[in-house]
Amino acid sequence: MAGRPLIIDTDSGYGFAEALMLIDGCGLFDIKGVCTVFGSASSHRGAAHASYLRDLCGGQWPVVVGAERPLVVRRKDKGTNTDCSVLDELAPAATEKEDLPEHPWDLIYRTAVEQNGELELFCTGPLTNIAVSVIRHRDLPKYIKRITIAGGASRRGDATPYAEFNIYSDPHAFKCILDAGFSQIDLADLEFCRSAHLTAEEAKNIGSLSPDNPWRDLLGKTVTSGNARSRELSGLLELDRTKTVVSHDAAAAFVLAIPAAITSAGVYTMVEQRSEMSSGRTLFDFGKRFTDGPNVRLARYTTREMFSDFYFRCLRSFDRRMLR
């Protein structure tokens, strides 16, 4: 049985490594390509990371280099982003070249048409590539079944007190997507990580994986090291920093893969673009004060145990894969 066709749009980083492991390990998807965007690293360096991770899990999909700056505003500050040092350490010889002489926005549109409306998009970085796809191909939304985004903050942000990094990096791109007319936009915001994370004790179990598991060393260095990003998110969500390991991208991958396990709410969503102080802030109309209907399905809750079980099932699938 063919998997769900999927294109991943990412700014690389250790969180993307976890998300890719989950997406490929669950066996539900047919990955058609990975597009990179500025954010945690340059889009060219992100392509090197994505190529390394693709080879790590034996994938065949192309990696395409995308946007290096936002649609409108180039930030003087970089906000808070994901640490890429572990990937840089493990993939020092990775080449910074793309696999196809094609822009991400053209790859997305071409694949969406070929898949006849069944293509899904999974986004773990600034949304510039997707916005350009919409601008260049106005009929794209009718060919996309679903977009799942790791982004937004219904409470506190991480790039600023108000805004989450991916949306803050290009708020105009998020606005473009909200207005484009996609049939389903699923949003996993920072608050969702309260219920979708690992305990530190569970993270230690990664070291007990089979030595043949290709993810053991990489995730052993990123997940169990108590990296700065995980500590920051734990503090942001008022979780015990010594007992939790948080990955926004991994939580969003769970929303993508198992939507039936998520309690979600349809909500009309806006994004602040003009205010310098609160630029990139996601505004959710929970009180239904506006007449506009919901334009986003916001992930609200799952059981932490269900997320953990999914995480380790996907991770151990690579043990079986190596035995074949």
N, C-alpha and C positions, 0 to 999 in steps of 0.2 A: 504494500500500500504506500503510495507516494505521500511524503510529508507536506505540511503546509508551506507554500513558497514564501520566502522571507528575504528581505534585504535589511542589513544592519547598518546604521549610520552612527558613527562613534568618534569621540576625541581620544580614544585609547585610554591608557592608564590601567592600574591594577583592578579597578572595578569592572572594566570591560573584560578583563581576563576571566573573572568569575562568571560574568554574564554569558560569555561565549561558551565556557565549560558547561553551564546549565542548558543553554540552547542546543548545543550539539549533543550533549550527553543524554538529554531526555528522549531523543529519537523522534520528536514530533515534527521537525522542520526540515525543509529542503532549502538550505541557504544558497541564495542566488548570487550573493555578492556582499562585500563589506566596503562601505564608503567612509572616508575619514574626513574630519573637520578640525579646525583649530580649537584649542581649549586646553586640555591637560598637557598637550604637546602640539607642535606644529602639525599640520595635516600630513606633511611628508614624513616626519618622524613617526607619527601615528600609523602611517602605512607600513613602516618597517616593523612596528610592534604587531600590527594585525597580521602581517605575513608570517612572522615568527609563530604567533599563536595558532594560525591556520595550519602550519606545518606540524606543530606540536600535536594537534589532534587528528592529523591525517586528512584534512579537508582539501577540496579541489576548487573552491570558489575564488573568483577574482577579487583583488583589492584595488580600489580606485581612489586616487587622491582628490580631495575636494577643497572647499573654501578655506582661505587663510585669514579672513577677516569678516566681521559682521556686515549686514546689509547697509546700515546707515552710520552707526557711531563706532569709531575705533576707540576702545577704552585706553585711558592712560594707565589705569591700574588693571591688574589681572584677576582681582578677586581671590577666591580660594579655590584651588583646583586639586586634582588627584595627583598623588606622588607617582612618577614614572620611573623612579630610580632603579627599582628592582628589574623592570623590563629592560632598561638601558644596560643593566649589569649582565642580564642573561642573554641579551640579543645584541652584543656589541658589533657583530659583523653583519647584522641584518641590513639589507640594501634599502635605500629610500627611493624606490621606484614603484610605479604603478604597473599593474598587470595588463590593463587595457588602455588603448589610446582613446578614452572616452570619459567625458565628464560625469560625475555622479548623477546630476539631474537628467542627463540623457539615458544613462543606464537604468535609472529608476523608472522613467517613463516607458522605455522600450520593454523592460521586463514586465511592467504592469500590464501593458497591452497584450504581450505574449501570454500572460497568465489569465487573461480574460476576466479581470476583476477579482481574482483570488489572492493577489499579492498582499502581504502584510509588511509594515515597516516597523522597525524597532530602533529607537533613538536614545542614545546615552550621552549626547553632547549638545553643544549649541545647535540650533535647528536651521542653520543657514542653508545647508544643502537642500533640505526639503522645501524651504521657502522659495529658493531659486527654481526648483522643479515646478512649483505651482505657477510662478511668474512666467516661465518659459513655455509651460504646457498647461494651459488653462483647464483642459478637460481631464487632467490627472486624477482629481478626486473620484471620479466615477469608476476608475479602474483600481482603486485601492480599497481593500476590504476593511482594513483596520490599521490604525497607528497606535503604538504603545510608546509612551515617552517617560523617561526618567527625568522628572523636572517639576519645578514649582514648590511652593511652601505655603501650606494653609496656616501655619503658625510662624515660627522664626525661620529666617533664611540662613545661609551659610556664607555666601559671597558678601552680603551686607545683612544688617539686622532684619531686613524686609524681604530680600530676594535670594532665591536659590541660584547656584552658579550657572547652570545650563541656560536658564531663561534670562538671567542677568546679562550673560555674554552677548545675547542678540534678542532683545525683547521684540523688536520689529518682526523678526522671523516667526516668533511664536504667534504674534498677532495675525500675520499673514496666514498661518495654518488654521487658526481659529475661525477665520473669515472665509476660508476656501470652499467649505461645503463638503468636507469629508464625512462619510456616513458614521464613522465611529472613531473617536479619539479617547484612548484610555490613558490616564495620567497617574503615575505613581509618584507622589510627592514625598518630601523628606519625612513628613509625619507618619507615612505608611511604614517606615522602617522601624517604628516602635514595635510592630507585631511581626516583622519579617527580618530576623537577624539570628546569628548564632551566638551561643554562649562561648566564653573563652575555653571552657572544658571541651565542648564539641569541636572547637577549632583545633585543639591539640590532637584530636583523633585523626586529623589529616596526615600527621606524621606516621600513623600506623598503617597507612595504605601500602599496597604491594609496591615494592621497589620498581616494578615495571610500569606503574601508572605514570603516564607522562605529565600529569598535573601535580604530582606530589611535591616535587622540589619547588616549583613556582609558587603554588598556593601555600606551601609551608613557609616560604619567606615572606609572602604578602599578608596572608590571613593571620598567622600566628605571631607575627612580629609586633603586633600592637602598633601598626603604622599610624602616622599623624592624622590621616583622613578619618580612619575608623574612630580614633580617640575623640576627634573633633565632633563627629556626628553623634557619638555616644553622649558627650557633654551637651550638645545642642538639644538632644531629645530627652535629656534628664535621665539617661540610663546609667547604670553603674559602669564606669569606664574600665574597671578591672575585670568585669565579668561578661562583657558583651563585645562582639565583633560585628560591625555594621558595614554593609555595602549597599549604597543606593542602587547601583546598576543591577546587582544580584536580586534585590527585591523587585525591581521592575521586570526582570526576566521571569520571575515567578508569576507576576501578573500576566505577562505575555503568554506563558505556557499553560497555566492552569487557571483560566478566568473563573471557573466554577468554584474555586476554593477561596475566592475573594468576595468580601462584602464591599459593594461599591455604591456610589450615589451619583445620579445624573445631576449636574449642576451647571448653571450658566457661569462661564469663566471669562475674566478680562485680565489684561496685563497693563501695568503702568509703563508708559514709554517716555513721557515728557519730563516728569519731575526728576531732577538730578539726585535728590535724596533717596527716593524710593523707586528709581528706575528698575524695571524687571520684576517688580512685585506682582505676584499672581493674586487676583481678587476673586473670591468665590462667593456667589450669591446664595448662601445657605438659607437666608431668610426669604428668598423668592420675592424680593422687592421689585425686580424688573419683570417686564412682561415677556422678555425673550425666554424661549425654552432652553433646556440644557444643551450645551454644545460640547461637554466633556463628561466622560464617565470617570469619576475620581475614586481610586482605590482607597478604602477606609480602614479595612481590618482583615486579617487572617490569623489563624492560630500559629504561634511561633513554632510549635512542634511539627505542624504540617509543612512549613517552610523548611525546617531542618531535615525532615525526612526526604523531601524532594531534593534538597541540596546533595545529600550523601548518596541517594539512589543514582543521581546523575553522575556523581564523581566516581562511584564504583563501577559504573557501566564501562569505563575505560579499562578497568581490570579485565573484564570479560572480552573486551575488544582486542586487547593485546594477546589474549590466549588463542585467538582464532588463527 
